[in-house]
Amino acid sequence: MPAPIKTQIAYEAFAAVDIRVGTVTRVEDVPHSDKLVRLIVSFGDETRRILTGIKQERANPQELAGRQALFVVNLKPRKMAGEVSEGMLLDLGYADGLVPAPLAIPESPVPDGTRAG
């Protein structure tokens, strides 16, 4: 059964979230972490380090290199496992207790930094 829909929010609250397409250029291990990998992501005019807990969810996280996905880019930097993450990867299923297999991805390639919404 699907989770209940969250409380309604004003459009302005959603509009404040900056979701952009980025290309994962490298996938690196985060030492001393059982869950985290470091994604080096190109957003066209800048590159960011984004930590994500997919190490145990994918047999080969390296397969993400070269792929585009959606990322939240205006979150405050967050320290995780002694490193700073500069955004958040959007994936599907984690919040529902599923192993997130699919990434939120564009249907066809678009320029890095393209905004969603």
N, CA and C atoms as a LAMMPS dump frame, in Angstrom:
ITEM: TIMESTEP
0
ITEM: NUMBER OF ATOMS
351
ITEM: BOX BOUNDS ff ff ff
-5.0000000000000000e+02 5.0000000000000000e+02
-5.0000000000000000e+02 5.0000000000000000e+02
-5.0000000000000000e+02 5.0000000000000000e+02
ITEM: ATOMS id mol type element x y z
1 1 1 N 0.841 -1.171 0
2 1 2 C 0 0 0
3 1 3 C 0.895 1.246 0
4 2 1 N 0.606 2.213 -0.838
5 2 2 C 1.417 3.428 -0.882
6 2 3 C 1.316 4.222 0.42
7 3 1 N 2.371 4.969 0.709
8 3 2 C 2.379 5.847 1.885
9 3 3 C 1.356 6.963 1.682
10 4 1 N 0.803 7.478 2.771
11 4 2 C -0.13 8.6 2.635
12 4 3 C 0.564 9.813 2.029
13 5 1 N -0.191 10.61 1.324
14 5 2 C 0.348 11.842 0.742
15 5 3 C 0.631 12.823 1.868
16 6 1 N 1.774 13.483 1.794
17 6 2 C 2.169 14.446 2.825
18 6 3 C 1.247 15.659 2.812
19 7 1 N 1.329 16.451 3.865
20 7 2 C 0.532 17.669 4.003
21 7 3 C 0.778 18.596 2.819
22 8 1 N -0.28 19.23 2.331
23 8 2 C -0.15 20.167 1.216
24 8 3 C 0.76 21.332 1.614
25 9 1 N 1.485 21.822 0.612
26 9 2 C 2.339 22.992 0.8
27 9 3 C 1.984 24.028 -0.26
28 10 1 N 2.362 25.253 0.008
29 10 2 C 2.153 26.31 -0.978
30 10 3 C 3.138 26.114 -2.13
31 11 1 N 2.75 26.557 -3.311
32 11 2 C 3.626 26.455 -4.476
33 11 3 C 4.975 27.099 -4.202
34 12 1 N 4.977 28.194 -3.49
35 12 2 C 6.218 28.922 -3.204
36 12 3 C 7.221 28.049 -2.436
37 13 1 N 6.731 27.185 -1.564
38 13 2 C 7.63 26.283 -0.824
39 13 3 C 8.31 25.312 -1.792
40 14 1 N 7.544 24.767 -2.722
41 14 2 C 8.144 23.866 -3.711
42 14 3 C 9.087 24.628 -4.636
43 15 1 N 8.682 25.825 -5.052
44 15 2 C 9.498 26.61 -5.972
45 15 3 C 10.851 26.971 -5.366
46 16 1 N 10.96 26.94 -4.047
47 16 2 C 12.228 27.26 -3.386
48 16 3 C 13.257 26.137 -3.53
49 17 1 N 12.809 24.924 -3.88
50 17 2 C 13.723 23.797 -4.044
51 17 3 C 14.302 23.848 -5.457
52 18 1 N 15.623 23.894 -5.547
53 18 2 C 16.312 23.976 -6.844
54 18 3 C 16.765 22.579 -7.25
55 19 1 N 16.048 21.974 -8.196
56 19 2 C 16.358 20.637 -8.699
57 19 3 C 16.947 20.789 -10.087
58 20 1 N 18.125 20.212 -10.268
59 20 2 C 18.819 20.34 -11.56
60 20 3 C 19.361 19.001 -12.036
61 21 1 N 19.549 18.925 -13.339
62 21 2 C 20.184 17.768 -13.959
63 21 3 C 21.693 17.934 -13.848
64 22 1 N 22.353 16.858 -13.447
65 22 2 C 23.808 16.838 -13.419
66 22 3 C 24.303 15.525 -13.985
67 23 1 N 25.525 15.547 -14.497
68 23 2 C 26.151 14.327 -14.992
69 23 3 C 27.187 13.866 -13.985
70 24 1 N 27.081 12.618 -13.565
71 24 2 C 28.036 12.029 -12.639
72 24 3 C 29.324 11.764 -13.433
73 25 1 N 30.391 12.469 -13.087
74 25 2 C 31.643 12.284 -13.812
75 25 3 C 32.547 11.245 -13.154
76 26 1 N 32.422 11.099 -11.815
77 26 2 C 33.209 10.098 -11.093
78 26 3 C 32.401 9.591 -9.905
79 27 1 N 32.659 8.334 -9.557
80 27 2 C 32.088 7.731 -8.353
81 27 3 C 33.268 7.255 -7.518
82 28 1 N 33.338 7.726 -6.271
83 28 2 C 34.48 7.41 -5.414
84 28 3 C 33.992 6.83 -4.09
85 29 1 N 34.787 5.943 -3.531
86 29 2 C 34.476 5.365 -2.239
87 29 3 C 34.696 6.408 -1.143
88 30 1 N 33.865 6.381 -0.107
89 30 2 C 34.075 7.208 1.079
90 30 3 C 34.679 6.285 2.132
91 31 1 N 35.953 6.501 2.47
92 31 2 C 36.611 5.618 3.437
93 31 3 C 35.853 5.584 4.768
94 32 1 N 35.846 4.422 5.389
95 32 2 C 35.259 4.219 6.711
96 32 3 C 33.743 4.402 6.72
97 33 1 N 33.095 4.265 5.569
98 33 2 C 31.634 4.331 5.514
99 33 3 C 31.11 3.091 4.809
100 34 1 N 30.134 2.455 5.432
101 34 2 C 29.518 1.263 4.837
102 34 3 C 28.444 1.615 3.828
103 35 1 N 27.962 2.868 3.84
104 35 2 C 26.833 3.262 3.006
105 35 3 C 27.159 4.29 1.939
106 36 1 N 28.089 5.199 2.23
107 36 2 C 28.272 6.373 1.37
108 36 3 C 29.248 6.176 0.231
109 37 1 N 28.903 6.78 -0.908
110 37 2 C 29.846 6.989 -2.004
111 37 3 C 29.835 8.479 -2.323
112 38 1 N 30.92 8.939 -2.885
113 38 2 C 31.072 10.346 -3.285
114 38 3 C 30.865 10.429 -4.785
115 39 1 N 29.884 11.223 -5.189
116 39 2 C 29.657 11.468 -6.611
117 39 3 C 30.263 12.817 -6.953
118 40 1 N 31.053 12.864 -7.992
119 40 2 C 31.54 14.125 -8.538
120 40 3 C 30.601 14.422 -9.705
121 41 1 N 29.89 15.549 -9.587
122 41 2 C 28.787 15.825 -10.509
123 41 3 C 28.998 17.158 -11.21
124 42 1 N 28.87 17.156 -12.536
125 42 2 C 28.955 18.374 -13.338
126 42 3 C 27.565 18.975 -13.495
127 43 1 N 27.467 20.27 -13.179
128 43 2 C 26.231 21.007 -13.4
129 43 3 C 26.431 22.076 -14.473
130 44 1 N 27.351 21.834 -15.369
131 44 2 C 27.607 22.765 -16.469
132 44 3 C 28.623 23.807 -16.102
133 45 1 N 28.249 24.74 -15.229
134 45 2 C 29.16 25.821 -14.863
135 45 3 C 29.923 25.543 -13.573
136 46 1 N 29.618 24.436 -12.914
137 46 2 C 30.328 24.074 -11.697
138 46 3 C 30.272 22.571 -11.479
139 47 1 N 31.184 22.093 -10.644
140 47 2 C 31.245 20.687 -10.263
141 47 3 C 31.075 20.605 -8.756
142 48 1 N 30.312 19.624 -8.297
143 48 2 C 30.068 19.465 -6.866
144 48 3 C 30.349 18.039 -6.427
145 49 1 N 30.64 17.925 -5.123
146 49 2 C 30.795 16.622 -4.466
147 49 3 C 29.495 16.345 -3.723
148 50 1 N 28.84 15.267 -4.078
149 50 2 C 27.57 14.91 -3.445
150 50 3 C 27.702 13.497 -2.879
151 51 1 N 27.502 13.393 -1.576
152 51 2 C 27.565 12.104 -0.92
153 51 3 C 26.179 11.485 -0.918
154 52 1 N 26.129 10.187 -1.182
155 52 2 C 24.846 9.496 -1.22
156 52 3 C 25.005 8.079 -0.687
157 53 1 N 24.001 7.598 0.006
158 53 2 C 24.065 6.291 0.652
159 53 3 C 23.644 5.146 -0.236
160 54 1 N 24.343 4.947 -1.321
161 54 2 C 23.947 3.885 -2.261
162 54 3 C 24.943 2.733 -2.328
163 55 1 N 25.949 2.746 -1.468
164 55 2 C 26.992 1.716 -1.552
165 55 3 C 26.423 0.307 -1.438
166 56 1 N 25.46 0.098 -0.556
167 56 2 C 24.9 -1.238 -0.36
168 56 3 C 23.695 -1.517 -1.262
169 57 1 N 23.206 -0.486 -1.94
170 57 2 C 22.014 -0.642 -2.771
171 57 3 C 22.332 -1.066 -4.194
172 58 1 N 23.552 -0.88 -4.595
173 58 2 C 23.945 -1.199 -5.973
174 58 3 C 25.143 -2.125 -5.952
175 59 1 N 25.096 -3.148 -6.79
176 59 2 C 26.221 -4.074 -6.875
177 59 3 C 27.472 -3.347 -7.345
178 60 1 N 27.29 -2.365 -8.236
179 60 2 C 28.427 -1.629 -8.787
180 60 3 C 28.073 -0.15 -8.915
181 61 1 N 28.291 0.644 -7.858
182 61 2 C 27.979 2.074 -7.943
183 61 3 C 28.724 2.787 -9.074
184 62 1 N 29.844 2.223 -9.535
185 62 2 C 30.617 2.834 -10.619
186 62 3 C 29.794 2.96 -11.899
187 63 1 N 28.732 2.16 -12.023
188 63 2 C 27.901 2.211 -13.228
189 63 3 C 27.185 3.553 -13.373
190 64 1 N 27.183 4.371 -12.329
191 64 2 C 26.548 5.689 -12.409
192 64 3 C 27.416 6.705 -13.151
193 65 1 N 28.711 6.446 -13.255
194 65 2 C 29.609 7.374 -13.955
195 65 3 C 29.142 7.557 -15.394
196 66 1 N 29.028 8.816 -15.796
197 66 2 C 28.598 9.152 -17.147
198 66 3 C 27.09 9.301 -17.293
199 67 1 N 26.338 9.015 -16.246
200 67 2 C 24.871 9.099 -16.323
201 67 3 C 24.369 10.423 -15.765
202 68 1 N 23.257 10.88 -16.317
203 68 2 C 22.59 12.064 -15.794
204 68 3 C 21.545 11.647 -14.768
205 69 1 N 21.324 12.53 -13.793
206 69 2 C 20.296 12.304 -12.774
207 69 3 C 19.841 13.657 -12.256
208 70 1 N 18.809 13.641 -11.422
209 70 2 C 18.301 14.866 -10.806
210 70 3 C 18.882 15.011 -9.402
211 71 1 N 19.241 16.251 -9.062
212 71 2 C 19.851 16.561 -7.772
213 71 3 C 19.23 17.824 -7.203
214 72 1 N 19.074 17.875 -5.878
215 72 2 C 18.714 19.112 -5.199
216 72 3 C 20.03 19.839 -4.946
217 73 1 N 20.133 21.077 -5.456
218 73 2 C 21.413 21.787 -5.379
219 73 3 C 21.421 22.967 -4.412
220 74 1 N 20.282 23.289 -3.803
221 74 2 C 20.299 24.441 -2.9
222 74 3 C 20.089 24.069 -1.43
223 75 1 N 20.428 22.828 -1.074
224 75 2 C 20.455 22.454 0.335
225 75 3 C 21.721 23.018 0.965
226 76 1 N 21.662 23.331 2.248
227 76 2 C 22.879 23.747 2.944
228 76 3 C 23.849 22.577 2.925
229 77 1 N 25.154 22.853 2.732
230 77 2 C 26.128 21.756 2.772
231 77 3 C 25.993 20.982 4.083
232 78 1 N 26.157 19.663 3.976
233 78 2 C 25.963 18.797 5.139
234 78 3 C 27.172 17.907 5.335
235 79 1 N 27.668 17.859 6.555
236 79 2 C 28.821 17.024 6.86
237 79 3 C 28.349 15.594 7.118
238 80 1 N 28.979 14.667 6.411
239 80 2 C 28.654 13.247 6.529
240 80 3 C 29.962 12.471 6.49
241 81 1 N 30.166 11.595 7.457
242 81 2 C 31.374 10.753 7.499
243 81 3 C 32.649 11.586 7.362
244 82 1 N 32.644 12.77 7.952
245 82 2 C 33.824 13.618 7.927
246 82 3 C 34.021 14.404 6.642
247 83 1 N 33.079 14.31 5.717
248 83 2 C 33.163 15.044 4.453
249 83 3 C 31.923 15.91 4.295
250 84 1 N 31.98 16.865 3.373
251 84 2 C 30.856 17.762 3.136
252 84 3 C 30.165 17.383 1.833
253 85 1 N 28.849 17.224 1.909
254 85 2 C 28.039 16.963 0.726
255 85 3 C 27.409 18.275 0.286
256 86 1 N 27.446 18.54 -1.026
257 86 2 C 26.967 19.809 -1.582
258 86 3 C 25.673 19.653 -2.377
259 87 1 N 24.824 18.727 -1.962
260 87 2 C 23.559 18.521 -2.647
261 87 3 C 22.99 17.166 -2.296
262 88 1 N 21.925 16.776 -3
263 88 2 C 21.277 15.497 -2.733
264 88 3 C 20.82 14.864 -4.041
265 89 1 N 21.156 13.603 -4.205
266 89 2 C 20.691 12.813 -5.338
267 89 3 C 19.234 12.434 -5.115
268 90 1 N 18.385 12.599 -6.13
269 90 2 C 17.006 12.131 -6.034
270 90 3 C 16.937 10.709 -6.582
271 91 1 N 16.43 9.811 -5.746
272 91 2 C 16.175 8.45 -6.215
273 91 3 C 14.765 8.071 -5.794
274 92 1 N 14.321 6.924 -6.216
275 92 2 C 12.943 6.519 -5.971
276 92 3 C 12.904 5.278 -5.087
277 93 1 N 12.051 5.289 -4.079
278 93 2 C 11.822 4.111 -3.277
279 93 3 C 12.387 4.13 -1.874
280 94 1 N 13.462 4.87 -1.622
281 94 2 C 14.113 4.84 -0.313
282 94 3 C 13.15 5.198 0.817
283 95 1 N 12.383 6.255 0.657
284 95 2 C 11.464 6.704 1.708
285 95 3 C 10.396 5.664 2.012
286 96 1 N 10.161 4.734 1.103
287 96 2 C 9.159 3.696 1.307
288 96 3 C 9.774 2.372 1.748
289 97 1 N 11.06 2.411 2.106
290 97 2 C 11.711 1.198 2.572
291 97 3 C 12.099 0.238 1.472
292 98 1 N 12.08 0.704 0.243
293 98 2 C 12.481 -0.132 -0.894
294 98 3 C 13.946 0.109 -1.205
295 99 1 N 14.572 -0.876 -1.825
296 99 2 C 15.927 -0.647 -2.315
297 99 3 C 15.794 0.254 -3.53
298 100 1 N 16.321 1.486 -3.457
299 100 2 C 16.139 2.409 -4.582
300 100 3 C 16.943 1.975 -5.797
301 101 1 N 16.294 1.345 -6.73
302 101 2 C 16.973 0.955 -7.959
303 101 3 C 16.967 2.089 -8.965
304 102 1 N 15.804 2.681 -9.247
305 102 2 C 15.803 3.709 -10.279
306 102 3 C 16.222 5.069 -9.74
307 103 1 N 16.988 5.759 -10.537
308 103 2 C 17.281 7.161 -10.266
309 103 3 C 16.198 7.996 -10.934
310 104 1 N 16.025 9.206 -10.453
311 104 2 C 15.169 10.145 -11.164
312 104 3 C 16.03 10.733 -12.274
313 105 1 N 15.726 10.382 -13.525
314 105 2 C 16.581 10.769 -14.648
315 105 3 C 15.755 11.416 -15.75
316 106 1 N 16.416 12.255 -16.574
317 106 2 C 15.703 12.81 -17.725
318 106 3 C 15.456 11.721 -18.769
319 107 1 N 14.394 11.874 -19.533
320 107 2 C 14.034 10.908 -20.568
321 107 3 C 15.074 10.873 -21.685
322 108 1 N 15.652 12.017 -21.975
323 108 2 C 16.717 12.095 -22.972
324 108 3 C 17.757 13.092 -22.46
325 109 1 N 18.988 13.042 -22.977
326 109 2 C 20.032 13.94 -22.478
327 109 3 C 19.649 15.409 -22.621
328 110 1 N 19.99 16.181 -21.602
329 110 2 C 19.782 17.632 -21.606
330 110 3 C 21.064 18.266 -21.09
331 111 1 N 21.26 19.567 -21.304
332 111 2 C 22.48 20.195 -20.791
333 111 3 C 22.56 20.123 -19.272
334 112 1 N 23.764 19.852 -18.748
335 112 2 C 23.965 19.868 -17.301
336 112 3 C 23.547 21.221 -16.748
337 113 1 N 22.896 21.192 -15.598
338 113 2 C 22.417 22.419 -14.97
339 113 3 C 20.987 22.77 -15.328
340 114 1 N 20.361 22.004 -16.246
341 114 2 C 18.965 22.255 -16.608
342 114 3 C 18.094 22.095 -15.368
343 115 1 N 17.178 23.049 -15.145
344 115 2 C 16.325 23.039 -13.964
345 115 3 C 15.083 22.179 -14.191
346 116 1 N 14.62 21.548 -13.105
347 116 2 C 13.352 20.82 -13.116
348 116 3 C 12.269 21.727 -12.547
349 117 1 N 11.046 21.483 -12.952
350 117 2 C 9.934 22.229 -12.37
351 117 3 C 9.25 23.119 -13.371
